[in-house]
Amino acid sequence: MRNILNLNENWIFIKDTTDVTRRDGETINLPHSWNAIDGQDGGSDYFRGSCLYTKTLKKAELPVADLYYIEFRGTNSSADLFVNGEKLAHHDGGYSTWRVNITEALTDETEIAVIVDNAPNDTVYPQMADFTFYGGIYRNVSLICVNDAHFDLDYYGGPGLMITPTVDGKDATVEVEVFVKNLKDSQKLVYTIYDKDENELDKIESADTKVTFEIKDVHLWNGRKDPYLYCCEVEIVEGDEVLDNVCNRFGCRSFRIDPDNGFILNGEEYPLRGVSRHQDRWGVGNALLPEHHEEDIDLICEVGATTIRLAHYQHDQYFYDLCDERGLVIWAEIPYISKHMPGGRENTISQMKELVTQNYNHPSIVVWGLSNEISIGGSDEDLLENHRILNDLCHEMDKTRLTTIAAVSMCKMDDPYLQIPDVVSYNHYFGWYGGDTSMNGPWFDKFHATHPTIPIGCSEYGCEALNWHTSDPKQGDYTEEYQAYYHEELIKQLFTRKYMWATHVWNMFDFGADARAEGGENGQNHKGLVTMDRKYKKDSFYAYKAWLVSPEVDPFVHLCGKRYIDRVEDVTKVTVYSNLPEVELFVNGESIGKKSAEDHFFYFDVKNVGESTIVAKAGELSDEGKIRKVDEMNMDYVLVEKGAVLNWFDIDAPEGRFSLNDKLGDIMKSKRGKLWFVKLGLSIKKKMDASKKDGEKKSGGFEVDLSSGGGLMEMMGGFTVLRLTSMMGMMNVTFTKEELLKLNKKLNKIKKPK
């Protein structure tokens, strides 16, 4: 019978070495990442290189078995396994399961050594992306002890079991295929189907590796409404002895994606409105524990999401299991992202084979993601061929699911790359990285009219918010108030277009991006609806909850701006979110009126005198906060960039003249402004070239040619010059205070158009 031993405890860890004979490190338990701190603190300088993990196994303490496989659930990003000093295996890809047969190498005392490497290279994805590539053995390690006759452990980390349900009316056909090694004539396979309560429904004994079950009056897996799961167990039996067994849950459901009506689940429209998720945490990196995954799924369910885009790589099997259980519809993808590498094709193929093989049985997954923003530099033939190969591979391995891509804003609607997958989504940030919020809905209408047969969705949209506050929110100010306004607008535009097959907020949680230097807290992307430590739900979290959660399920009322107390204006705007139809606002115990709002967003004008207690009531529910009249703006609410050489309030900005505080799009409207920008672009390109020569670009930042303008610069038109120069840190381009003041002085000479 199969035995699985957890090997997480008592490893020796040594940083920055490839010497497998060393034993002088620190004792740690897995999961572990060496970038749990430096991968989140900014500076684009987290350690990327090779580290050593070692452990001793005593054979006398192991179960008796014919074969022993060591299993790694996640080693980022490449790894070499040594047993007693002999190299047995190499694996490329930091987010999937891989196994090695170590039977013949085992001795009475066996030294296991693993060199894990997250250093830059040009063959293993990802290498360029807006998130930290945490190094480490950051998921479970196990020893799987099996009989000579066993379910296949060698094929791309899969479970050795494929379950394919097909719904036909009220019934379902369930095809079960297993992959076995060394099965003898005296041995048979026993297949058993169980219901959710573990009652046996049917059993088949056979020598065949593929059988079919019929389930009458099937109980459908129906998303969050009813995520019903069956279970299939298969045993290798000889006489009365069970030699090996595998077991997987599965769900019976049908779905299709319609270009006019969106996602259809079990014959009914089921709008996919949800979030994207990165798997890291503050102070933990990627080395998550089960309770972290559970908290994440609870928060995602609380906000009312029906779908998750699990970006930008394969996530932990435990999280896919939770998605099955909770009824979330999933987009699963590989980290083929941002920069196409001609030498990386084989790695995209192997990572896709692992993703599909390891996750085939999860009913929550409906689409395989081929790539993300890969055409940011344009689509050449090698890139297109790579996508055709991946698309065909997915359809060959899995006849039941569709393929998709996440295209970047600059990707033109007629790009041939969009014709490859079954469905398409776009990453748009109009209202944050340029343009304004009103552009989002009309853009999708245009795509839908141009390509009426291609289902279109929004795979990323969002804006950053930290603990900064204002009564006059503006694009790029990083305030909680602007983020709330942005998501109010996007909710109304995206959720009312039923043809959109899915929408995914970027992101559910703030996440580590060590190259980022913006918003006043370096090293993170702050577009999350929830902070990276999961301790604070931003106001925008409740905007989604108001739209997506039925009041019969979880009625609530939320008073926005509770962190924004000191206010200078005589009359201030107070916003309330609720999924109930009516809200009444009380100021110091006195009602100032009731309001109804079909869009779930309730706005009140409140006189700001002295200190006031504000209470929002909806039905029997209430939420409370305070405001206080002050004469001058509380500077604790004002963005001050951490480590910035210059802040916006230090910049000379004469009336009628441009400054670093102006947006690129506005500056480019004047002839002199365009000339100034061309010189800035050339200066930035010079700095980027020097950075490459110095070998500084090592933390997954972006390579962008700003000197040529083009689509990217159109998208960045909403940036102020100061914000752009601060973000250049992601590309290892820095400006001194003197250089910035010199740039500002030149801008001050340019008149603003009237």
ZAMARGU-4260 file (C-alpha; in steps of 0.2 Angstrom, whole numbers, plus 5000, padded with zeros to 4 digits):
<rodrens>
0) 5000/5000/5000 | 5006/5018/4996 | 5014/5027/5010 | 5018/5046/5009 | 5030/5053/5022
5) 5031/5072/5024 | 5049/5078/5023 | 5047/5096/5028 | 5056/5096/5044 | 5075/5098/5048
10) 5083/5104/5032 | 5100/5113/5032 | 5099/5129/5022 | 5115/5138/5015 | 5113/5153/5004
15) 5123/5157/4989 | 5132/5141/4986 | 5132/5126/4974 | 5144/5115/4985 | 5133/5100/4989
20) 5146/5094/5002 | 5143/5109/5014 | 5133/5106/5030 | 5137/5123/5039 | 5120/5132/5037
25) 5105/5135/5047 | 5092/5122/5051 | 5075/5127/5044 | 5058/5119/5040 | 5049/5119/5024
30) 5040/5128/5016 | 5054/5141/5014 | 5059/5156/5003 | 5076/5165/5005 | 5067/5181/4997
35) 5053/5182/5010 | 5060/5199/5016 | 5072/5206/5003 | 5059/5202/4989 | 5046/5214/4996
40) 5057/5229/5002 | 5060/5238/4986 | 5077/5242/4978 | 5076/5229/4964 | 5090/5220/4973
45) 5083/5204/4980 | 5095/5189/4980 | 5094/5179/4964 | 5106/5165/4963 | 5109/5147/4969
50) 5105/5140/4987 | 5108/5123/4995 | 5095/5113/5005 | 5101/5096/5013 | 5093/5083/5023
55) 5098/5065/5029 | 5086/5051/5027 | 5088/5035/5038 | 5082/5019/5028 | 5078/5010/5044
60) 5065/5024/5048 | 5056/5022/5031 | 5042/5011/5027 | 5046/4995/5017 | 5043/4997/4999
65) 5049/4992/4982 | 5051/5010/4976 | 5054/5027/4983 | 5050/5044/4975 | 5054/5061/4982
70) 5041/5074/4977 | 5043/5092/4976 | 5028/5103/4975 | 5037/5119/4971 | 5055/5124/4969
75) 5058/5141/4961 | 5064/5142/4948 | 5076/5128/4943 | 5083/5114/4954 | 5096/5100/4954
80) 5093/5085/4965 | 5109/5076/4972 | 5108/5059/4982 | 5123/5055/4991 | 5133/5067/4980
85) 5126/5060/4964 | 5116/5071/4953 | 5100/5062/4949 | 5088/5075/4941 | 5086/5093/4935
90) 5069/5102/4934 | 5065/5119/4926 | 5049/5128/4931 | 5046/5135/4949 | 5028/5132/4951
95) 5024/5114/4948 | 5026/5097/4955 | 5041/5086/4950 | 5046/5069/4956 | 5062/5058/4956
100) 5064/5039/4958 | 5078/5038/4971 | 5077/5020/4975 | 5093/5014/4969 | 5103/5028/4977
105) 5096/5025/4994 | 5108/5019/5007 | 5107/5016/5026 | 5110/5035/5028 | 5105/5045/5013
110) 5111/5063/5010 | 5098/5073/5000 | 5104/5089/4993 | 5094/5101/4982 | 5102/5116/4973
115) 5088/5128/4970 | 5092/5143/4958 | 5081/5158/4954 | 5095/5167/4944 | 5091/5176/4928
120) 5093/5166/4912 | 5085/5166/4895 | 5076/5149/4894 | 5065/5147/4910 | 5050/5157/4912
125) 5046/5170/4920 | 5061/5181/4918 | 5053/5198/4916 | 5037/5202/4926 | 5029/5214/4938
130) 5031/5202/4953 | 5045/5195/4964 | 5052/5178/4958 | 5054/5171/4976 | 5068/5158/4977
135) 5066/5142/4988 | 5058/5126/4991 | 5042/5135/4996 | 5030/5120/4995 | 5029/5103/5003
140) 5042/5089/5000 | 5036/5071/5002 | 5043/5054/5000 | 5031/5042/4991 | 5034/5024/4995
145) 5026/5012/4982 | 5025/4994/4976 | 5033/4989/4960 | 5016/4989/4953 | 5010/5007/4955
150) 5001/5021/4947 | 5013/5031/4937 | 5023/5044/4946 | 5035/5049/4932 | 5024/5058/4920
155) 5024/5077/4923 | 5020/5076/4941 | 5002/5070/4938 | 4991/5059/4949 | 4991/5044/4937
160) 4972/5047/4935 | 4961/5056/4923 | 4943/5058/4926 | 4932/5065/4912 | 4914/5068/4916
165) 4901/5072/4902 | 4884/5078/4906 | 4869/5072/4896 | 4853/5079/4902 | 4850/5073/4919
170) 4863/5060/4919 | 4882/5059/4917 | 4895/5048/4909 | 4912/5047/4919 | 4927/5041/4909
175) 4941/5036/4921 | 4958/5032/4914 | 4973/5027/4924 | 4992/5026/4920 | 5000/5011/4929
180) 5018/5004/4929 | 5023/4985/4930 | 5005/4979/4932 | 5005/4959/4932 | 4993/4947/4925
185) 4988/4942/4943 | 4983/4960/4948 | 4968/4969/4944 | 4961/4987/4945 | 4946/4991/4956
190) 4937/5007/4952 | 4925/5015/4964 | 4914/5030/4963 | 4908/5039/4979 | 4896/5053/4982
195) 4900/5068/4993 | 4896/5059/5009 | 4908/5045/5004 | 4894/5033/5000 | 4899/5020/4987
200) 4889/5023/4971 | 4897/5010/4959 | 4912/4999/4958 | 4921/4991/4943 | 4934/4977/4944
205) 4944/4976/4928 | 4961/4973/4920 | 4958/4988/4908 | 4966/5005/4912 | 4950/5014/4905
210) 4932/5012/4911 | 4916/5021/4910 | 4903/5024/4924 | 4885/5030/4922 | 4878/5042/4935
215) 4859/5043/4935 | 4851/5060/4941 | 4868/5067/4942 | 4871/5081/4955 | 4880/5095/4946
220) 4894/5105/4951 | 4886/5122/4949 | 4898/5135/4954 | 4896/5144/4971 | 4878/5140/4971
225) 4881/5121/4973 | 4899/5115/4971 | 4895/5097/4973 | 4910/5085/4972 | 4910/5066/4969
230) 4926/5055/4972 | 4934/5042/4962 | 4946/5029/4970 | 4956/5017/4960 | 4966/5002/4968
235) 4979/4990/4961 | 4973/4973/4970 | 4982/4956/4971 | 4971/4944/4980 | 4965/4952/4995
240) 4980/4965/4996 | 4979/4983/4990 | 4996/4987/4982 | 4993/5005/4977 | 4979/5017/4976
245) 4975/5034/4970 | 4960/5045/4973 | 4953/5061/4966 | 4937/5072/4968 | 4928/5077/4952
250) 4913/5087/4948 | 4900/5085/4934 | 4896/5101/4925 | 4895/5108/4907 | 4900/5125/4901
255) 4902/5135/4886 | 4907/5153/4883 | 4896/5163/4871 | 4902/5179/4863 | 4886/5188/4866
260) 4880/5180/4883 | 4896/5177/4892 | 4899/5161/4902 | 4886/5148/4902 | 4887/5135/4917
265) 4875/5120/4916 | 4865/5128/4903 | 4862/5144/4912 | 4870/5161/4911 | 4883/5162/4925
270) 4892/5179/4925 | 4911/5177/4929 | 4915/5192/4940 | 4930/5190/4951 | 4948/5194/4955
275) 4966/5188/4951 | 4977/5181/4964 | 4996/5181/4967 | 5001/5168/4980 | 5013/5178/4991
280) 5012/5186/5008 | 5020/5199/5019 | 5035/5192/5027 | 5032/5174/5020 | 5035/5176/5002
285) 5028/5161/4992 | 5031/5149/5007 | 5012/5148/5011 | 5004/5137/5024 | 4987/5129/5023
290) 4979/5142/5034 | 4985/5156/5022 | 4977/5148/5007 | 4961/5146/5018 | 4961/5164/5023
295) 4963/5169/5005 | 4948/5159/4999 | 4937/5165/5013 | 4941/5183/5008 | 4938/5180/4990
300) 4922/5172/4993 | 4917/5186/5005 | 4919/5199/4991 | 4907/5189/4981 | 4919/5183/4967
305) 4913/5169/4956 | 4929/5167/4947 | 4948/5168/4950 | 4962/5171/4938 | 4976/5161/4946
310) 4991/5172/4940 | 5004/5170/4933 | 5009/5152/4936 | 5003/5136/4943 | 4996/5138/4961
315) 4997/5126/4975 | 4986/5110/4973 | 4978/5114/4990 | 4971/5130/4983 | 4964/5122/4968
320) 4956/5110/4979 | 4948/5124/4989 | 4942/5132/4973 | 4933/5115/4969 | 4925/5115/4986
325) 4919/5133/4986 | 4913/5133/4968 | 4925/5146/4961 | 4927/5146/4942 | 4946/5146/4938
330) 4958/5152/4924 | 4974/5143/4926 | 4990/5148/4917 | 5008/5146/4915 | 5021/5160/4917
335) 5024/5164/4899 | 5024/5182/4902 | 5030/5199/4896 | 5045/5195/4886 | 5045/5181/4873
340) 5062/5172/4874 | 5066/5162/4858 | 5076/5150/4869 | 5061/5147/4881 | 5049/5137/4869
345) 5053/5120/4877 | 5050/5127/4894 | 5033/5134/4889 | 5029/5117/4883 | 5035/5107/4898
350) 5026/5119/4910 | 5010/5118/4900 | 5011/5099/4901 | 5013/5100/4920 | 4999/5112/4922
355) 4987/5102/4912 | 4992/5085/4918 | 4993/5090/4937 | 4976/5099/4936 | 4965/5090/4924
360) 4953/5083/4937 | 4949/5100/4945 | 4931/5105/4940 | 4934/5123/4944 | 4946/5125/4930
365) 4938/5130/4913 | 4952/5139/4903 | 4970/5136/4901 | 4980/5152/4900 | 4993/5152/4886
370) 5002/5168/4890 | 5001/5186/4898 | 5005/5202/4890 | 5018/5193/4879 | 5015/5204/4864
375) 5021/5220/4874 | 5035/5221/4861 | 5025/5215/4846 | 5020/5198/4839 | 5034/5190/4828
380) 5032/5173/4819 | 5042/5164/4833 | 5030/5170/4846 | 5015/5166/4836 | 5022/5148/4832
385) 5025/5146/4851 | 5007/5150/4854 | 5000/5139/4841 | 5010/5124/4848 | 5004/5128/4866
390) 4986/5130/4860 | 4986/5113/4850 | 4995/5105/4865 | 4981/5110/4877 | 4967/5104/4865
395) 4977/5088/4862 | 4979/5084/4881 | 4962/5091/4886 | 4946/5090/4875 | 4935/5097/4888
400) 4942/5115/4891 | 4946/5131/4881 | 4961/5141/4879 | 4964/5160/4882 | 4977/5174/4883
405) 4978/5190/4893 | 4983/5203/4880 | 4991/5220/4884 | 4982/5236/4880 | 4994/5240/4866
410) 4990/5224/4857 | 4980/5229/4842 | 4963/5222/4839 | 4969/5214/4822 | 4985/5206/4829
415) 4985/5188/4823 | 4990/5182/4840 | 4972/5186/4846 | 4965/5173/4833 | 4975/5158/4841
420) 4965/5154/4857 | 4947/5150/4859 | 4943/5166/4870 | 4952/5182/4873 | 4954/5194/4888
425) 4963/5211/4889 | 4973/5219/4903 | 4967/5237/4903 | 4971/5251/4915 | 4962/5266/4907
430) 4960/5278/4922 | 4977/5273/4930 | 4991/5271/4917 | 4983/5283/4905 | 4967/5288/4898
435) 4952/5289/4909 | 4940/5277/4917 | 4926/5281/4904 | 4937/5273/4890 | 4935/5255/4897
440) 4917/5251/4892 | 4918/5259/4875 | 4934/5250/4871 | 4926/5233/4874 | 4911/5238/4864
445) 4922/5242/4849 | 4931/5225/4851 | 4915/5216/4852 | 4908/5225/4836 | 4925/5221/4827
450) 4926/5203/4832 | 4908/5198/4836 | 4912/5179/4836 | 4927/5181/4848 | 4922/5180/4867
455) 4930/5195/4875 | 4934/5198/4894 | 4945/5209/4905 | 4959/5199/4913 | 4966/5214/4922
460) 4960/5231/4928 | 4964/5241/4944 | 4973/5255/4952 | 4985/5257/4967 | 4979/5263/4985
465) 4989/5265/5001 | 4984/5274/5017 | 4984/5291/5008 | 4968/5301/5008 | 4960/5316/4999
470) 4943/5324/4996 | 4948/5328/4978 | 4954/5311/4971 | 4964/5311/4955 | 4972/5298/4944
475) 4989/5293/4950 | 4987/5300/4968 | 4988/5282/4976 | 4973/5287/4988 | 4960/5275/4994
480) 4947/5287/4988 | 4953/5287/4970 | 4954/5268/4970 | 4936/5268/4977 | 4930/5280/4963
485) 4940/5270/4950 | 4932/5253/4954 | 4914/5261/4956 | 4916/5267/4938 | 4923/5250/4932
490) 4910/5240/4940 | 4896/5250/4932 | 4905/5248/4915 | 4910/5230/4915 | 4897/5222/4925
495) 4883/5229/4914 | 4890/5221/4898 | 4884/5204/4898 | 4894/5199/4883 | 4910/5200/4893
500) 4914/5182/4897 | 4924/5186/4913 | 4931/5201/4922 | 4946/5199/4934 | 4951/5213/4946
505) 4970/5216/4947 | 4972/5211/4961 | 4963/5203/4976 | 4979/5206/4987 | 4994/5218/4987
510) 5009/5208/4982 | 5028/5208/4981 | 5036/5217/4967 | 5053/5221/4973 | 5057/5232/4957
515) 5043/5244/4961 | 5046/5261/4969 | 5030/5270/4970 | 5016/5275/4981 | 5027/5278/4996
520) 5030/5260/5000 | 5043/5252/4989 | 5043/5233/4984 | 5025/5230/4982 | 5011/5232/4969
525) 4997/5240/4979 | 4982/5237/4967 | 4975/5224/4979 | 4957/5226/4987 | 4966/5219/5003
530) 4983/5223/5010 | 4997/5211/5008 | 4996/5205/5026 | 4977/5202/5024 | 4973/5214/5038
535) 4964/5228/5030 | 4950/5228/5017 | 4951/5244/5007 | 4935/5253/5003 | 4935/5246/4985
540) 4933/5228/4993 | 4916/5233/4999 | 4911/5241/4982 | 4912/5224/4974 | 4904/5215/4989
545) 4889/5227/4987 | 4887/5222/4969 | 4891/5203/4970 | 4884/5197/4986 | 4866/5194/4989
550) 4858/5203/5004 | 4850/5186/5008 | 4867/5178/5010 | 4877/5192/5018 | 4868/5209/5021
555) 4880/5223/5025 | 4883/5242/5026 | 4900/5250/5024 | 4905/5268/5028 | 4920/5273/5017
560) 4934/5284/5022 | 4936/5278/5040 | 4955/5281/5039 | 4952/5299/5033 | 4947/5308/5048
565) 4954/5326/5047 | 4946/5336/5033 | 4948/5354/5028 | 4932/5357/5018 | 4916/5364/5026
570) 4905/5352/5017 | 4913/5334/5014 | 4907/5320/5004 | 4903/5304/5013 | 4901/5287/5003
575) 4892/5272/5009 | 4892/5255/5001 | 4878/5242/5004 | 4869/5228/4996 | 4853/5234/5004
580) 4842/5245/4994 | 4842/5260/5006 | 4854/5269/5018 | 4851/5282/5031 | 4866/5293/5037
585) 4867/5300/5055 | 4878/5314/5060 | 4881/5315/5079 | 4865/5306/5081 | 4854/5316/5069
590) 4848/5309/5053 | 4853/5319/5038 | 4842/5309/5026 | 4839/5292/5018 | 4845/5288/5000
595) 4842/5274/4988 | 4854/5268/4975 | 4852/5255/4961 | 4871/5255/4959 | 4874/5251/4978
600) 4884/5267/4980 | 4876/5280/4992 | 4883/5298/4992 | 4880/5311/5006 | 4885/5329/5008
605) 4890/5332/5027 | 4893/5348/5035 | 4910/5347/5043 | 4910/5356/5060 | 4921/5351/5075
610) 4922/5332/5077 | 4907/5322/5071 | 4902/5304/5073 | 4895/5297/5057 | 4884/5282/5057
615) 4877/5273/5041 | 4862/5262/5044 | 4854/5250/5032 | 4840/5239/5039 | 4846/5233/5056
620) 4864/5235/5051 | 4876/5250/5054 | 4894/5256/5052 | 4902/5270/5061 | 4917/5282/5058
625) 4922/5300/5063 | 4927/5316/5054 | 4935/5331/5061 | 4937/5349/5054 | 4954/5355/5052
630) 4962/5371/5045 | 4976/5363/5036 | 4978/5347/5027 | 4985/5333/5038 | 5001/5329/5029
635) 5000/5311/5036 | 4987/5308/5022 | 4998/5315/5009 | 5009/5304/4998 | 5028/5305/5002
640) 5038/5293/4992 | 5049/5282/5003 | 5067/5286/4998 | 5062/5298/4985 | 5075/5311/4980
645) 5060/5323/4976 | 5042/5324/4981 | 5028/5333/4972 | 5027/5347/4985 | 5045/5351/4983
650) 5043/5356/4965 | 5043/5373/4958 | 5027/5374/4948 | 5023/5392/4941 | 5006/5395/4936
655) 5003/5393/4917 | 5019/5383/4915 | 5023/5365/4915 | 5032/5355/4929 | 5037/5338/4934
660) 5019/5337/4942 | 5011/5338/4925 | 5005/5323/4915 | 5015/5317/4900 | 4999/5317/4890
665) 4996/5336/4893 | 5015/5340/4890 | 5014/5331/4874 | 5000/5342/4868 | 5012/5357/4865
670) 5026/5357/4852 | 5039/5362/4864 | 5033/5349/4876 | 5035/5335/4863 | 5053/5341/4860
675) 5056/5340/4878 | 5049/5323/4879 | 5060/5316/4865 | 5075/5322/4874 | 5069/5314/4890
680) 5066/5298/4881 | 5083/5298/4874 | 5090/5301/4891 | 5081/5287/4899 | 5086/5275/4885
685) 5104/5280/4888 | 5102/5276/4907 | 5094/5259/4903 | 5108/5255/4891 | 5121/5259/4904
690) 5111/5249/4917 | 5112/5234/4905 | 5131/5235/4903 | 5133/5236/4922 | 5123/5220/4924
695) 5111/5229/4936 | 5095/5222/4928 | 5093/5207/4938 | 5076/5207/4947 | 5063/5204/4934
700) 5060/5222/4929 | 5053/5228/4912 | 5063/5233/4897 | 5054/5247/4888 | 5060/5258/4874
705) 5053/5275/4879 | 5062/5285/4866 | 5051/5279/4852 | 5034/5284/4859 | 5021/5272/4853
710) 5007/5263/4861 | 5015/5261/4878 | 5018/5280/4879 | 5000/5283/4875 | 4995/5272/4889
715) 5007/5281/4901 | 5000/5298/4896 | 4991/5298/4913 | 5008/5298/4922 | 5015/5314/4929
720) 5034/5316/4924 | 5039/5314/4943 | 5029/5297/4944 | 5036/5291/4928 | 5054/5294/4934
725) 5051/5286/4951 | 5044/5271/4942 | 5060/5270/4932 | 5067/5261/4947 | 5058/5245/4940
730) 5070/5246/4925 | 5085/5251/4936 | 5085/5269/4930 | 5087/5282/4943 | 5088/5301/4943
735) 5097/5312/4955 | 5089/5327/4963 | 5099/5338/4953 | 5094/5329/4937 | 5076/5331/4942
740) 5077/5349/4946 | 5086/5352/4929 | 5072/5343/4920 | 5059/5354/4930 | 5068/5370/4926
745) 5066/5366/4907 | 5048/5362/4909 | 5045/5378/4918 | 5050/5387/4902 | 5036/5379/4893
750) 5019/5387/4893 | 5003/5377/4895 | 4991/5378/4880 | 4976/5389/4884
</rodrens>
